[in-house]
Amino acid sequence: MGTQIARWLAGPRKWVAAAVAVVLIGLVTWLVWPSPEPPRARKFLEITACLLTDDKGITGPQAAQIWAGMGDASAENHVQTEYLAVTGDQTAENALAYLNGLAMGHCDLLFATGDAQVAAVRTGAARFPAVLFRPVGQVPSAANVESVQGDDLRSAARDIVKGSLATDS
């Protein structure tokens, strides 16, 4: 019996057996190999905080502070944030078109920095009572408008975003 096995292994069948063994080992390895963890998308809350800026975007001194505070709140609470810079003429009329786009789109909380942008809040906020407007500087308060003031705009923006979470729930 031992000679028969030796003859069998010495013939062409050994190559077939080796190939079958390699396929079986590969199949078993593939079946037991751990699957990679699927990438997880960051889950955001159902609130979006937006910033309307002048043509400098988030590089302006006030806008940079507000944007940083919004980022702090987003990191802590998974709030979606975005900004939109007004291009072209820096007038209230031009800024109003950008403000309308943000307010009609998806912004629940809208900060504004820059003279034209703040003036656009004064004239346009009443059309969007569901949006909370937070312009930087002195602006007459309305039902959905409160100005942001102070030396630490970053902390103020972070606190406003976090505070809007409590009222959104």
ROSE-995116 format. One line per field, with one value per atom (N, C-alpha, C): atom name; x, y, z; chain. Coordinates in steps of 0.001 Angstrom, whole numbers, plus 500000, padded with zeros to 6 digits. Layout:
! ROSE-995116
atom <- [CA ...]
xx <- [X ...]
yy <- [Y ...]
zz <- [Z ...]
chain <- [A ...]
END
This chain:
! ROSE-995116
atom <- [N CA C N CA C N CA C N CA C N CA C N CA C N CA C N CA C N CA C N CA C N CA C N CA C N CA C N CA C N CA C N CA C N CA C N CA C N CA C N CA C N CA C N CA C N CA C N CA C N CA C N CA C N CA C N CA C N CA C N CA C N CA C N CA C N CA C N CA C N CA C N CA C N CA C N CA C N CA C N CA C N CA C N CA C N CA C N CA C N CA C N CA C N CA C N CA C N CA C N CA C N CA C N CA C N CA C N CA C N CA C N CA C N CA C N CA C N CA C N CA C N CA C N CA C N CA C N CA C N CA C N CA C N CA C N CA C N CA C N CA C N CA C N CA C N CA C N CA C N CA C N CA C N CA C N CA C N CA C N CA C N CA C N CA C N CA C N CA C N CA C N CA C N CA C N CA C N CA C N CA C N CA C N CA C N CA C N CA C N CA C N CA C N CA C N CA C N CA C N CA C N CA C N CA C N CA C N CA C N CA C N CA C N CA C N CA C N CA C N CA C N CA C N CA C N CA C N CA C N CA C N CA C N CA C N CA C N CA C N CA C N CA C N CA C N CA C N CA C N CA C N CA C N CA C N CA C N CA C N CA C N CA C N CA C N CA C N CA C N CA C N CA C N CA C N CA C N CA C N CA C N CA C N CA C N CA C N CA C N CA C N CA C N CA C N CA C N CA C N CA C N CA C N CA C N CA C N CA C N CA C N CA C N CA C N CA C N CA C N CA C N CA C N CA C N CA C N CA C N CA C N CA C N CA C N CA C N CA C]
xx <- [500827 500000 500875 501971 502871 503511 503781 504362 503368 502127 501107 500974 501003 500906 502134 503286 504522 504478 503984 503871 502853 501761 500716 501258 501988 502563 503657 504319 505390 504857 503630 503063 502491 501803 501233 500120 499603 498517 498991 500257 500754 500546 500649 500454 498982 498114 496677 496352 496911 496664 497219 498402 498995 498139 497639 496795 495506 494897 493664 493944 495069 495420 495614 496293 496505 495172 494273 492948 492173 492199 491486 492058 493376 494001 493617 493646 493249 491800 490919 489492 489249 489885 489723 490265 491414 491987 491051 490503 489580 488326 487808 486586 486802 487957 488164 488864 489338 490024 489053 489446 488510 488223 486971 486605 486924 487360 487677 486411 486594 485458 485051 483764 483361 483602 483973 484198 482901 483039 481860 481803 480674 480470 480126 480536 480192 478709 478013 476578 476344 475681 475397 473996 473794 472471 471629 470368 469444 469428 470583 470668 471892 471746 472859 473065 474292 474671 475467 475089 475723 476326 477300 477947 477969 477432 477463 478546 479511 480655 480787 481718 482055 482965 483519 484326 485657 486004 487210 486959 485717 485391 485689 486217 486487 487868 488508 489804 489673 488507 488295 488340 488699 488878 487625 486485 485259 484813 484856 484413 485273 486571 487465 487092 486780 486393 485058 484091 482775 482915 483656 483839 484525 485517 486199 485239 484400 483417 482393 481984 481060 481733 483024 483767 483888 484098 484158 482846 481739 480423 480171 480605 480411 481198 482419 483244 482637 482038 481455 480086 479298 477896 477449 478369 478047 477008 477178 476327 476964 476171 476695 476969 478085 478422 478848 478582 479057 479097 479833 479859 479715 479296 479135 479641 480568 481118 480381 479977 479323 480390 480222 481170 480553 481389 480893 480732 479747 479499 479139 479791 479520 478429 477225 476060 475027 474125 473063 472195 471942 471099 471752 473035 473742 473817 474132 474226 472879 471794 470463 470177 470655 470462 471148 472341 473068 472370 471924 471202 469932 469189 467964 468265 469347 469718 470001 470744 471034 469772 468968 467770 466729 466583 465612 466137 467431 468024 467871 468738 468761 469364 469622 470262 469223 469506 468634 469115 470412 471060 471997 471874 472659 473378 474711 475553 475856 476120 476509 477591 478650 479718 479928 480255 480449 479260 479526 478473 477314 477611 476547 475745 476422 475752 474830 475305 474477 473272 473482 472360 471353 471832 470929 470082 470659 469881 468769 469100 468086 466884 467131 466019 465396 466138 465630 465190 465555 465275 463787 462993 461552 460891 461463 460880 461098 461989 462341 462234 461020 460852 461390 461566 462068 463591 464272 465733 466140 467131 467678 468847 468761 469808 470648 471972 472894 473954 473613 474599 475581 476812 477833 477740 477581 477464 476115 475897 474645 473545 472545 471389 470156 469105 467887 467384 467028 466523 465135 464846 463525 463252 462124 461766 462838 463432 464430 465823 466051 467339 467884 469113 469845 471277 471819 473189 474206 475354 476488 477500 477908 478860 479864 480931 481921 483284 484230 485613 485894 485153 485396 484271 484335 483295 483318 484475 484574 483719 483902 483110 481635 481345 479948 479295 479973 479414 479229 480233 480116 478907 478744 477634 476283 476230 474972 474586 475559 475261 474802 475526 475136 473764 473503 472201 471065 471343 470284 469923 470808 470493 469392 469457 468449 467079 467034 465742 465236 466140 465743 465083 465408 464897 463427]
yy <- [498813 500000 501256 501244 502378 502633 501571 501739 502312 501948 502498 504016 504445 505889 506600 505987 506592 506717 505649 505729 506779 506836 507827 509245 509501 510822 511157 510148 510390 510706 510367 510572 511973 512218 513535 513928 512980 513299 514195 514159 514992 516473 516838 518234 518620 517723 517988 518117 517230 517282 518577 518973 520219 521424 521434 522542 522599 521446 521405 521907 521507 521943 523457 524020 525463 526199 525708 526331 526253 525099 524950 525875 525961 526856 528306 528694 530052 530337 529386 529560 529693 528835 528909 530238 530662 531942 533092 533092 534150 534169 532982 532908 533371 533086 533448 534779 535390 536686 537736 538528 539541 540625 540973 542015 543381 544328 545657 546345 547155 547907 548957 549033 550033 551437 552368 553740 554321 555059 555661 557132 557529 558947 559667 560900 561698 562010 561698 561953 563326 564167 565518 565595 566580 566859 567521 567631 568227 569751 570349 571804 572242 573330 573874 575326 575635 577010 577565 578744 579345 580703 581090 582385 583092 584300 585139 586191 586230 587135 588061 588991 589853 589076 589754 589076 588527 588814 588239 586839 586436 585105 584995 583862 583638 584117 584930 585483 586849 587474 588747 588540 589570 589385 588898 589487 589046 587685 587520 586259 585094 585306 584239 583787 584749 584397 583658 584163 583510 582101 581970 580666 579687 580157 579292 578839 579740 579371 578379 578572 577616 576242 576250 574995 574301 575085 574508 573811 574483 573910 572677 572709 571559 570351 570584 569483 568864 569681 569192 568557 569082 568686 568192 568069 567567 568420 569712 570651 570886 570909 571219 572716 573073 574485 574744 575957 576381 577894 578405 579857 580182 581417 581907 583339 583606 584949 585673 586904 587732 588228 587921 588394 589572 590308 591461 592663 593507 594723 594385 595047 594840 595811 595556 596378 595503 596145 595406 594663 595284 594629 593353 593416 592231 591175 591588 590648 590006 590729 590193 588960 588961 587787 586557 586743 585635 585189 586157 585862 585067 585488 584773 583330 583129 581775 580878 581394 580604 580339 581372 581235 580319 580398 579527 578103 577979 576660 575772 575940 574980 575518 576796 577347 577599 577052 577270 578443 578677 579753 580447 581765 582484 583667 583566 584675 585544 586827 587730 588673 588817 589764 590657 591905 592874 593821 595062 596080 595735 595334 595026 593803 592832 591605 591861 592678 593026 593862 594765 595553 594637 593599 592644 591909 591612 590976 591911 593203 594174 594174 594094 594179 592830 591733 590447 589457 589642 588639 588412 589437 589304 588310 588111 587174 585720 585479 584109 583932 583884 583828 582551 581491 580239 580235 581175 581238 582191 581787 582664 583430 584749 585602 586179 586091 586614 587461 588722 589601 590137 590399 590948 592461 593071 594523 594906 596189 596663 596669 595876 595753 595731 596426 596356 594919 594501 593143 593003 591823 591445 590048 589494 588174 587127 587189 586197 586796 588022 588699 589172 588777 589281 589498 590641 590935 590216 589955 589363 590473 590662 591724 591226 591976 591648 591413 591227 591018 589566 588655 587234 586671 586972 586515 584995 584401 582939 582244 582644 582035 582347 583583 583965 583098 582893 582065 580624 580089 578713 578584 579532 579471 579641 580477 580684 579408 578786 577534 576469 576325 575336 575653 576952 577358 577087 577172 576912 575444 574581 573155 572900 573630 573465 573914 574979 575468 574687 573981 573208 571903 571357 570040 570048]
zz <- [500000 500000 500000 500762 500798 499452 498693 497372 496394 496551 495650 495855 497090 497376 496832 497009 496508 494995 494288 492833 492413 493145 492819 492968 494034 494267 493260 492742 491779 490387 490085 488757 488599 487453 487168 488126 488838 489772 490923 491214 492314 492021 490772 490399 490540 490213 490381 491866 492677 494122 494709 494267 494771 494373 493151 492699 493498 493736 494537 495952 496513 497866 497917 496922 496886 496774 495929 495769 497081 497732 499005 500080 500149 501132 500833 499570 499186 499524 499263 499549 501042 501832 503293 503816 503316 503746 503409 502223 501801 502672 503021 503829 505267 505836 507246 507425 506336 506431 506953 507948 508475 507432 507324 506367 506975 506159 506703 507183 508208 508721 507694 507384 506390 506934 506061 506531 507075 508144 508758 508408 507902 507599 508893 508975 510146 510086 511162 511211 511810 511043 511491 512065 512910 513437 512348 512604 511640 511763 511865 511928 511124 510415 509637 510033 510422 510755 509580 509113 507938 508293 507498 507668 506324 506275 505086 505300 504387 504543 503348 503488 502350 501398 500432 499419 499947 501188 501786 502334 502378 502896 504372 504767 506192 506606 505761 506152 506813 506730 507413 508917 509684 511129 511860 511586 512260 511740 510450 509850 510337 510466 510923 512332 513198 514570 514608 513860 513829 513265 512172 511533 512498 513240 514209 515307 515786 516804 516274 515027 514406 514289 513949 513853 515201 516259 517608 517953 517684 517984 517130 515883 515004 515494 515932 516426 517689 518514 519767 519562 518626 518526 517159 516212 514869 514142 514259 513537 512169 511123 509798 509723 509126 508964 507529 507073 505763 505718 504749 504579 503104 502871 501509 501476 500579 500429 499311 499580 498570 497603 496342 495337 494586 493926 493174 494074 493736 494511 495949 496858 498276 498718 498221 498562 499250 499971 500651 499643 498504 497487 496966 496685 496203 497304 498510 499632 499935 499689 499950 499085 497863 497003 497600 498134 498761 500044 500834 502064 501762 500745 500363 499979 499241 498846 500033 500995 502194 503006 503193 504027 503383 502082 501402 501290 501288 501112 502325 503284 504377 505675 505747 506943 508038 509209 510362 511195 511142 511894 510927 510816 509814 510441 510492 510929 509714 509957 508874 509373 508567 508875 507663 507910 506838 506764 506408 506402 505478 504257 503292 503732 504305 504726 505924 506850 508011 507561 506608 506074 505376 504727 504078 505113 506273 507350 507801 507942 508377 507447 506154 505200 504864 505001 504531 505576 506831 507861 508090 507957 508221 507263 506086 505117 505506 506467 506845 508361 508891 510348 510995 510237 510817 510962 510326 510390 511496 512288 513326 512729 512696 512129 513251 513094 514082 513384 513021 512389 513426 512981 513865 513821 514990 515094 515674 515759 516338 515283 515556 514667 515554 515149 515953 516040 517223 517411 516810 516362 515857 516402 516041 516556 516252 515081 514700 514460 514957 514753 516095 516388 517551 517123 517464 517039 517912 517321 518020 518219 519455 519754 520771 520935 521960 521367 522274 521862 521477 522052 521796 520922 519637 518715 518548 518700 518572 519627 520880 521967 521800 521388 521192 520122 519006 517931 518389 519074 519586 520506 521419 522364 521670 520668 519935 519191 518539 517819 518806 519904 520904 521517 521733 522261 521289 519989 519010 518976 519438 519514 520538 521649 522679 522222 521415 520953 519748 519049 517872 518255 519415 519819 520123]
chain <- [A A A A A A A A A A A A A A A A A A A A A A A A A A A A A A A A A A A A A A A A A A A A A A A A A A A A A A A A A A A A A A A A A A A A A A A A A A A A A A A A A A A A A A A A A A A A A A A A A A A A A A A A A A A A A A A A A A A A A A A A A A A A A A A A A A A A A A A A A A A A A A A A A A A A A A A A A A A A A A A A A A A A A A A A A A A A A A A A A A A A A A A A A A A A A A A A A A A A A A A A A A A A A A A A A A A A A A A A A A A A A A A A A A A A A A A A A A A A A A A A A A A A A A A A A A A A A A A A A A A A A A A A A A A A A A A A A A A A A A A A A A A A A A A A A A A A A A A A A A A A A A A A A A A A A A A A A A A A A A A A A A A A A A A A A A A A A A A A A A A A A A A A A A A A A A A A A A A A A A A A A A A A A A A A A A A A A A A A A A A A A A A A A A A A A A A A A A A A A A A A A A A A A A A A A A A A A A A A A A A A A A A A A A A A A A A A A A A A A A A A A A A A A A A A A A A A A A A A A A A A A A A A A A A A A A A A A A A A A A A A A A A A A A A A A A A A A A A A A A A A A A A A A A A]
END
